Amino acid sequence: MMIRPCSRQIMEDVMGRRYSSLVSHLGRMVVIGGIGVSSILTVGDGLDTPLSVLAALMAGVVTLAFLFHPRNTDLALAVVAVTLSLGLAVPDIREFVGVILPVLYASYVAAAYSRAELRFLWLAWLLLATAVTIMGGLSFVNTAALSVSPWVAKSIATISLWSVVGFMWMLGEQVRRRRADLATLQERADLAALVERTRIAREMHDIVAHSLTSVIALADGARYAATSQPALAVQALETISQTSREALGDMRGLLSVLRDDAGRDLLAPPTLRDIQGLLADARRSGLDLTAQGIETLPDDLPPLLQFSLYRLIQELLTNMLKHSSQRAGTLTVRTTDGKIVLEAQNAAGAETRAGKGFGLLGMKERVNALSGRMSTRREADNFSVMVELPR
């Protein structure tokens, strides 16, 4: 039984990144609060009372919009854009550096959280807003103290501010990529869990179906032999007990994998050496089995191929026990340089249908996973299954 211990590591990575995301969100709230306070202080300072109230109100709206941006980023950015655009239309308000702070943070938010189809719309607005702020006469651009013309000075200031906007945008892009990585890790964790559940379900089917089929066959034989051949009935009951205990041990080992990683070592994967035990169990269960070519299987096959051969032969024997009308069958193994061929034949019972049930479906999935081929055929009263696996 081989289950890769990948999903636990993936989930640890996901949880670690979620913790990091929570810390970064708290950090963003601190930054947003600082932007709101600084904007109110810098923009409101030196203005007339009506403009001070308007500036404080605008700063409060922008701060609240940023606080709620994780719920609807584009709506929050739209509120910020409209509010700041109204503020930039007032010459006395756009004279203060506090107007720039929300624009810079909006660059980060738009790059990190906005929808892909709207991101460059926000980028165009951000570049325009910074240009209007500078060209409109931002007070910290002291053109009188420079030896160049005011338009040259403001152009230099605009380009410098655009570089800061670009830096904030790149920070947002980095956050977006991290979120995409987190989503990918989550998908991988979900897929790994699904693969493990599917694999465990398949192994449980193989164990339970094979064991119960043997138990049913032996129980029927013991019932008929109870009166005429008591010793044979007792032998059948002893075999039932042994088969049931082995199945229970296999199930415990399989389910221990679900509880902890230590259980992974308790149930070793079957190999070619265990196939003879399968044949013996099938014969004890009343199957008149003719097996040929098992001894030709090379011992140096990869572990996965040995495990798959074991499970395929187990399922073939189970189908013979369940569906053969004469409780008899033939299993032939042929080995060549490039492939291994399994062929099983038995007298078809009334319930045998190609492709019916989960046993043949599970076999086909195993064969496909190994890039092999599987076919079933029913002719007259015979049913056969052929499997070809590459070496």
N, C-alpha and C positions, 0 to 999 in steps of 0.2 A: 504494500500500500504506500504510494508515494504522493504526498501533497506538499507543494512548495510553500514554505513559510514566508510568503511575500505580502499577504494582505495585512498582517499585523504591522510590519514595518511601514507600509504605505499609510495605514491609519495613524501611526505615531507621527509621521510627517505631516499629515493633514491636521491633526490636533495641534501640533506645534505651530503650524502656520496660522491656525485660527487664533491661538493665543497672541501671536505677533500682530495679527490684524486688530484684535481688541485693544492692545496697547497703542497701536498707531491711531486708532479712532479716538482714544482718550487724548492723545497728543494733539490731534486735529482740533478737538474741542477747546483745548487751552489756547491754540493759535488763533482760532476764530474769536474767542473771547477777547484776546489781546488786540485783534484787528478792530473789533467793535469799539473797545474803550479808546484806543489810540485815534480812531477815526473821529469819534465824538469830541475828544479833547482838541485835536489839531484843527479839525474843520470848524468847530463851533467857536474856537478862540478867536477873538478879534472881529467877529461878525455882529451885525445888528441883531437885536433880540429876535425878530421874526425869522431872519436867516439862520440864526443859531438854532432855533426850534426846528426849522426845516432840515438843517444839516443833521441834528441829533436824530430826528425821525427817520431820515434816509439811512443813517448809519445803523439804526436799530433794525430797520427792515432788511438791510443787507446781511446783518449778523444772523438774524433769525432764518433767513433763506439758506445761508451756509450751514447752519446747525441742522436743518432738515434735509440737506441735499442727499444723504444716503437713501432716503425714501423715494425721491424723484429728482434725480440730478438735473435733468434738462429743464424741468419746471423751476427749480431753484435758480439755475443759471439765467433763465428768462426773467425772473423777478429781479435778480441782481443787475442784469443788463438794462432793463427798463429804468430801474431806480438810479443807477449811475449815469445813464444817458440823460435823464432829467437833471441830475446834479451838474453834469458837464455843460448843460445849456445855461447854467447860472454862472456868469463870469466870476463873481466873488467866491463861489464855492470851489470852482476848479483851480483856484489859486493855491490850494493847500495840498501838501504831500499826502495827507490822509486819504485822498481820493485814489492814490496809486495802490495802496495796500490791498483793498478788495480786488482790484484788477489783477494783481499778481497772484493772489490766492485763487481767483477764478480760473487762471491759466492752469494751475495744478489740478483743480477739480474737473475742468473740462477734459483734460488729457486722460485723467485716471478713470472717470466714472461716466462720462457722457456716451450716448449711443454713437456708433461709428458713423452713421449718416449725418450727424449734426456736429461732430467734433470740429471740422474745419470751418463750419459757419461760426462757431464760437471763437475759433482762432482769428478769423477775419475781424470779428467785432473787437476782440482784445487788442489787436494791433491798431485798429482805427481809434479805439478809446484812448490808448496811450499817446498816439500821435496828436489827437485833439487836445488832450490834457497838456502836453508840452507846448504845442504850437499856440494854444490859447493863452499862454502866459503863466506857466507854473512859477511860483514865486522863488523856488530855490535855484532856478536858472538865472543867475545874475549876469545878464548880457552886458551890462555897463562896465563890468570889471574885466571883460574879455576884449582882446584886440581884434576879434572877428565880428562880422555883422551879426545881429540878433538871429537872423534866419539860419545862418551857418551854425551858430551855437545851439539853437534849438534842434536843428537837424542832428547834430552830434548827440545831444541829450536824448532825442527820440530813438536813434539807433542803439544807444547804450541801454535805454530802458527796454527796447525790443529784445536785446540780448538777455536781460534779466527775465523777461517773459518767456523767452525760449528755454532758459534754464529751468524755470518752474514747470514748463510744459514737459521737458525731459524727465523731471522727477515724477510727474503724473504718468508718463509713459512707462516708467519703471514699475510703478505701482500696478498699472494695468497688466503688465506682463506677469507680475507676481500673482495677481488674481487669476489670470488664465492658467498659470502653472498649478495653482491650488485646485481649480476646477478639473484640470487633467488628472491630478493625483486622486481626487475624489472619484472620478470615473474609473480610474484604474483600481481603486479599492473596491468599488461596487462590482466591477467585472471579476476581480480576483475572488471575491466572496461568492459570486454566482458560479464561477468555475469550480470552486471547492465544493459547494453544495451539490452541483451536478455530478462531480466525480464521486462524492460520497454516496449519493443516491444510486449511482450505477453500481458501485461495489456492494452496497447493501442488497440491491436486487440480485446480483450474482450469488452472494452468499445465501440469502434467504431462499431464493428460488431453487437453487441446487440442493440445499439441505432439506427443505420441505418436500421436494419431489422424491428424494431418497426415502425420507421418513414415511411418506404416504405409501410408496411402493412396498416398503418393508412391513408396514402395518397391515396392508391388505394381505400380504403373504402370510404373516403371523396369524391372522384371523382364520384363514383357510386351513392352516396347518395345526391349529390349536387342538383339534380333537384327534386327528389321525397321526400327527407327528409332533408331539409336544416338545421334543428336544429341538426340532427345527424352529418352532415358534419361539422358544426361549432364546435361541441364537439370534433370531431376527430382532427380538426385543433388546437384546444386548447391543446389537449394531445400531438400533434406533437411539439408544441412550448415548452411545459413543458419538454418533453423528450429531446429535443435538448439543452435546457438550462442546464439540469442536466448533459448531456454528455459533454457540453462545460466546465462546472465547474469541472467535473472529469478530463478532459484533462488538464485544467490549473493547477489543483493541481498536476497532474502527471508530467507535464513538469517543474513545479517549483522545483521539486526535482533535475533536471539537473542543475539549476542555483545556488542554495545554500542549505546549510544544514537546514536553517530555514524553507524551504518549506517542509521538511519531516513531520512536524507536522500539515500541513494544510490539508492533505488528510489522514484521519484515515482509517485503514484497515476495510473492511466490516466484519460484524460478523453474527451470526445466526439470530439476530433480523432483519437484513436487507433482509433476504430471502423472507419474506412476501411481501415486496415492489417489489421484482422481479416478484413474481407471479401475483401481481396486475397489474404491467406494461404489462406483457405478455397478460393478459386477456383484458386490455384496447386496446392492439394492435390487437385484433381480434382472439386470440387463445382460442379455447374451451378447457380449461385445467382442468384436474382432478388431484388434488394433494392429496396424502395420506402419513401420517406418518411424516410430517414435524415437528409437535408438539412433536414428541417423541425424537427429538435430544436433548441430555443433554446440559445444559448451561455451564458446567464446562469443555468443550473440550478445548484443547490448542488453542491459538490464530491462529497459523499457520494452524491448521486443520479447524477451523471455516472459515478462509479466503479462503482456498482451496475449501471447500464445497460450499461457495458462488459462486466462479468463475466456478466451475463445473456445478452447477445448472444453472447459467446464460448461459453457453454455450449450455447446453441441451435444454433450452427454445429457444435460438436463432436458433438452428438447427430445432426445431419443426416449428418455424415461417417461416423459409426459405424453408424447404424441405417437410413439411407435405402437402399431396395433399388435405386434408380436413380441414386444419387449426385447427386440434384437436390433443390432445396428453394426455398421462397419465404419471405422475411422482410419483413414489413410493419410500419412504424411509423406510428402516428397520434397526433397531438398536438392536444389541446384545451385550453381554458382551465383545466380542473381536473385533468386526468390525462394520462398517457402510456400508450399501449397498444402492446404488442409482440405480434405474432402470427407464429408460424412453422409452416409446413406442409411436409410431405415425404411421399413414398411410404413406407409403413411396411414395415420389414423383418421377418423372422421373430422377431427378438430384441426388437423394440420392445414395451414394455409400460408403460402409464401408472404412474408411481410406482416403477419398478424402478431400482435403482442409486442411487449417491450423488449423481449430477449433478442429477437432478430434485429430490431431497431438499434439496440445497444451495441450489438456486434458490428453492424454496419458503421456506426459512429466510430468505433475503435479502429476498424479497418481504414476508414477514410482518413482518420488522424495520422495513420502511418503511411499514407499514400498508396494503399493497397486497393484490391478489388474484391468484391463479394457478389456472388450470384446464388439464387435459389431456383430449383427446378422440381416440378412434380410431373412424373410420367406414370400413367396407370396407377399402380398401388405403391410406387416408390417415391420418396421425397429425399432430395439431396441438397446439400449446401456446399459450395466451393469458395474457399478464401485463398487469395494470393497476396503475400506480403513481401515487399522488397527486403533484402538482407542489408 
